[in-house]
Amino acid sequence: IVAGTKTAVVMVEGDGKFVSEDDMLEAIFFGHRSLQPIIDMQIEMREAVGKEKRHFLPAERDERLIKKATAIGEPLIKEVLSYGEKMVRQKKRSNAIDYIIESLKEEYEDRGREIKDAIYDLEKRLARHMILKEGKRIDGRSFNEVRPIECLVGILPRVHGTALFTRGETQAMVLTTLGTERDEQKIESIYGDSYRKFTFHYNFPPFSVGEAKRLGAPGRREIGHGALARRALLPVLLEKEDFPYTVRVVSEILESNGSSSMASVCGASLS
């Protein structure tokens, strides 16, 4: 699937086996070329019946406020960006913002939103400088350095396979259970009924990111990440003739700081 505008590709989604980079690029460009007749039609419709676009006027910037916020905040934000642990960094960041706002409170009362915007711009500049000039990411790692990885298997005795995959501050407990053909998932759609022998469920509880909220039904994120992980694993599954069992994999995200869906794929491969 390729989505785009007249001049650019906006989104690409798909799956498949190994292909060369040249073939992949040509497929994307082919998709973008195929979009042009539809985009031309949309432009014609807009010119015929569309409304004039509203003009966007950005808010005026108070350069004096920005300069003062930068002078106070730069050493604090530099220190914040040096912390590797996500929760510690978030706490330090919150404290730094509160301190900067309090320091400017007397002169810029009720302008906390503008001060926060100035701090956000400062963060972006400092993070960009770290990456381009110092060769470091926010948590201090270099470009070719991966987070610590730990893999444990066979943790729970009551299921057919388990794995605990940890990469940095992301951790997934992945459970695999086998069933018979009667356990296949029934899919009802406008195209008719079908049966799925491999099911992947992805659960992302609030505590995995340090939040306290109710546990409800799976949302779009959980469903989408589960579908993504399932598509990544399908090519390595045996054919039904060679492995007739129904497979259900459940990934429980215990902690998350980046790419928990790929942690689920790694854990499923181990389980």
N, C-alpha and C positions, 0 to 999 in steps of 0.2 A: 504494500500500500504506500503510495506516494502522495503527499499533500503539498501544495505550493501556491505561489502567487505568479504573476506574470513574469517576474524576473528571478525568483528564488525558490528553492525547496525549503519547506517549512517543517515537514515531519516525514519520517520513513519508518515503516513497521513491516516486519516479515520474519520468516524463518526458513531454514533450509540446511543443506549439507555444505561442505566446504566448496567455495567458489573463489576464483581469483579476484583480486582487487579491481582489475580492469573490467571484468564481467559485471561485478557489482556496481561500479560507477556507470557503466553503460546502461544497466537496468534502471538505475535511478534517473539518468538523463532521458531515457526512453519514456519513463513515466511522466517526467516533467513536460516533455514535448507533447505527450498525449493530453495533458491538461489544458493546453492553449486554446483549443476550440471552445471548451466549456467556459474558460475565463473570458474569452472574447464575447461569448453570448451574455455572460453576466454583466460585462461592461456596457454592452448595447442596451440591456434591460435597465441598467442604472441611468444611462443617459436619457432613455425614453421616459421612464416613470419614477426615477429615483429622486431623493431629496438632496439638497445641497448639504455638504458636510459641515458640521459645527466647527468653528475655529477654536483651537485650544490655546489658551493664554496661560503660560506657566506663571506660577506665583513669583513675585519679585523677591530677590535674594537680598538679605541684609548682610552685606559684606563685613560690616563691623562686628555683628554678632558671630558670624562664621569665623572671623579671625580670632576673636576672644575664645570661642569654644575650642578651636584648634589648638591655641596656645596652652589651654588648661588640659585638654583631653589627649593630645598626642602622646605624651609619655605613658599615660594610663592605658590607652588603647594598645600601644606597642606591647606593654606587659600582658594585657589580656590575650593578645594573639599568640603569645609564647607558650600558653598552657596547652598541653596535649589532651587532657581529659575534658570531654564535652561538657559534663555537668559543672565541673569546676570553672571552666571558661565562661559558661553562661552566667554563673553566679558572680564571677569577677566583673563581667561586662555590665550586669545589672547594677552592681555597686558603683562602678565607674560612671555610668550614666547618671545615677542619682547624685553623685558627688558634683559632677559638672553642672547639672541643673541647679543644685543648691548654691553653687558658687556664683552663678549668674542670676540667681533669683531676685536679688535686690534691684538690679538694673533692668532685667528682662522678665518681669513678673507676668505670669499667664502666657508665656511664649515657649513652654516646654516642648511643644510639637516641632517648632522651628529648630530648637537646640538639638532634639533627637535626629532630625533630618541632617543637620550639620555633622553630627557624630557619625551617622551612617555613611555619609560621603567620605568622611575621614577614614573610617574603617576600610572602605573599598580602596582608597588610595594606598593605605599602608599595606593591605594584603597584596595588592598588585605589585607594590615595590618589593615585598618579600619574595614573591614568585619570580619576577623578571630580573631583579638585581642581585638577590641573595641566593636564589635557587632553592628556596625552602617553601614548604606548604605551611598552612596555618598551625598545624600541630608540630612543626619542626622537622618533619620528614623531608628528605630530598626527593627528587622526581622519580628516582629508580629504587626507592625504598618502600617495601610493603609493610603493612601492619603485622604485628605478631599473630601467627596462626596456630591454633591448637585443634586437633581432631581426636575425638573419643568415640568409640563404638561399643555396642552391646551393653548399654547402660540399663535399660529396662527389660526385665525377663519375660513379660507377658505378651509382647508383640513379636512379630517375626524379624524385625530389624530396627535398630535405633542408632542415632548418631547425634553427638553434640559438637557442632561446628562453631568455632569462635575465631573471629578475625578482628583484632583491635577491640573496639567497644560494641561490636555486633555479634550476637550469639543466637543460634537457632537450634532448638531441639526438634529433630526430625524423626517421625515414627512411620514405619512401613508395616502394613498388614496385608496378608494374602487371603484371597477368598476363591470361591468357585465361580463358574460361569453365571450362576443364579444371583451372584452379588454384583453383577455389572450395573453401572449407573444408567438409568433410562433417561434419554434426552427427548423431550417433546418440543418440536418446533413447527414452523409453518411448512417445512419441507417433509414432515412426517416424523415418525419415531425412529430413534437409533439407540444403540447401546455402546457404552464406553467401558473398556476393560481397565483403563488406567485413569484414576482420579487423583487430583492434587488439591489439597485444601491448605490455605495459608491463613494463619491467625496472627493478628497484630494487636495484642492487648495494650491498653494505655500505659501500664506500668513499664513497658519496654522503653519508653522515652521519658520516664519520670513523671507521668501524669496520673492523677486520680480521677477517673471517670467511670461511668457505668459500662458494663460489658453488654453490647447489643448485638443485633444481627450483623453479618458481614456487610461491609460497605463496598463502594466501587473500588476502593484501593485494594482491599483484601481480595476481591474477586479478580481484579486485573492482575495483581501480582501472582496469584495462584495460576491464572491462565498463562502468564509469561513463563513461570517456572515449569509448568507442564509441557509447554512447547519446546523448552530447552532440553527436556529429558526424553521426549518421544523418540528421537533418532537412535538412542542407545538401548531401547527396549527390544526384547526378543519378539519375534513374530508369534502369533497366537498358536500356530502349529507346533512351535518349539517350546513354548511356555504358556500353557493354557490357563494359568491362574489370573484372577482379577487382582489388581494391585491398587491399594489405597495408601497414599502418602499424606501425612499431616505435618505441617511445619508450624511449630509454636515459637514465635519470636520472643526471646527472653530479654534481649537488650538490643537496641538499634542505634547505630551511628553511621549509616551509609550502607546501601546495597544489601538490605536484608533479603531481597528476592534471590540474589545470587548466592547468599549464604544458604538459603533454602535449597538451591540446586546442588551446591557442594555437599550439604548434609544428606540430601536424598541419594546422591551418588554413593556416599559412604554407607548408608543404611541398607 
